[in-house]
Structures are given as structure tokens and as C-alpha cells.
Amino acid sequence: MPESIRCEPIGLGAVLRLTSWSNVLADSELPAQVGATLAGPTRVLCVSPGEWLLISLEQKAATLREAFSPELLSEGAVLVDITDGIVAFEVHGAAVRDVLAQGCGLDFHPRSFVPGRCARTRFAQIAVVLDCLEETRFALYVARSHAHYLAAWLEDAASTAPAPPAL
């Protein structure tokens, strides 16, 4: 890949999907607005109404599951371990927003897609969750079966991306 963008795999300890159709999570510390994230040892992404991804780079799924109280789960929330089905990539560099814009119709302008925002979208014809970690650094979460395709797509798109302007 050109120097303007780099794509590296991220080792994941655990990825859990938390869903709830009740208001049981309304008073929790989870982000309530779709697209919002919560940083910390466990990154929490609100990917749709009533659905969150809990992502830990170090903790295993069983440890993460234990962090949620039994009362929460007994009130209608469902926690599913999807770790083995997800692959993550970190994409960063000066041209990262231009490269990502080639894959979908989201507005990647720094005023629109700010650090701390995420989106689940169709990207390069596959389902991907995009997570803006910093202005020029994103995490992409994709089904394991699409990982090779996404890596190849990113490499191809980066090779055709215009060079960033010199400052």
C-alpha cells in the first residue's frame, strides 16, 4: 500500500453483540444514539436502535460476559459471542478518508465523521462496521468470510487514491 494509508489486522480478544428491545438499558452507561461509541478497555459501538457491539482487544468473551449483571440479562437483553465470526482491520494514514469514501456513500469529512462515531453500512458491497478512532485512524469490523476480500479491496483502493496535498 502507498505511504498515505496503511491497513493492519487487529487482534481481537472478544466481540459480543448486545441487543435489547426493552428500555432496560435506558439508564445504563451504554451510548444511546446510533453511531455513538464509548471508549475504554471495552469499546462499545451503538450500531442500531437496541443493538451494541462490545469489543475488547484483551479480554476474552467469558470475562466480558461476566461484567454484565444477571439482572440486566434477565430483563430482556441478549448477549451473543460473535468473536470467531469477526475480523478487524485498522486503516490509518493521510488519505484514509479518501480511500474509505470510495467504498460507500457515507460522508467521511472530518466534521461529519468525527472520532467517536461509528456506522454499520454496506461498504465495497459487503456489510462492515466502521469506527472512527482518530481523525486519520479507523477500525473496520467485517465477517471473517469477507476478510480477504476487504483487505484486497482496501489495497486496490489505496493504490488509486490521490496523494494527499503537501502542507
RAMOSUL-V902089 format. One record per residue. N is the residue number from 1. SS is DSSP state (H for helix, E for strand, - for the rest). Layout:
N,SS + N,SS
//
This chain:
1,- + 2,- + 3,- + 4,- + 5,- + 6,E + 7,E + 8,E + 9,E + 10,E + 11,- + 12,- + 13,- + 14,E + 15,E + 16,E + 17,E + 18,E + 19,E + 20,- + 21,- + 22,- + 23,H + 24,H + 25,H + 26,- + 27,- + 28,- + 29,- + 30,- + 31,- + 32,- + 33,- + 34,- + 35,- + 36,E + 37,E + 38,E + 39,- + 40,- + 41,- + 42,E + 43,E + 44,E + 45,E + 46,E + 47,E + 48,E + 49,- + 50,- + 51,E + 52,E + 53,E + 54,E + 55,E + 56,E + 57,- + 58,- + 59,- + 60,- + 61,H + 62,H + 63,H + 64,H + 65,H + 66,H + 67,- + 68,- + 69,- + 70,H + 71,H + 72,H + 73,H + 74,H + 75,- + 76,- + 77,- + 78,E + 79,E + 80,E + 81,E + 82,- + 83,H + 84,H + 85,H + 86,E + 87,E + 88,E + 89,E + 90,E + 91,E + 92,E + 93,- + 94,- + 95,- + 96,H + 97,H + 98,H + 99,H + 100,H + 101,H + 102,- + 103,- + 104,- + 105,- + 106,- + 107,- + 108,- + 109,- + 110,- + 111,- + 112,- + 113,- + 114,- + 115,- + 116,- + 117,E + 118,E + 119,E + 120,E + 121,E + 122,E + 123,E + 124,- + 125,- + 126,E + 127,E + 128,E + 129,E + 130,E + 131,E + 132,E + 133,E + 134,E + 135,- + 136,- + 137,E + 138,E + 139,E + 140,E + 141,E + 142,E + 143,E + 144,H + 145,H + 146,H + 147,H + 148,H + 149,H + 150,H + 151,H + 152,H + 153,H + 154,H + 155,H + 156,H + 157,H + 158,H + 159,H + 160,H + 161,- + 162,- + 163,- + 164,- + 165,- + 166,- + 167,-
//
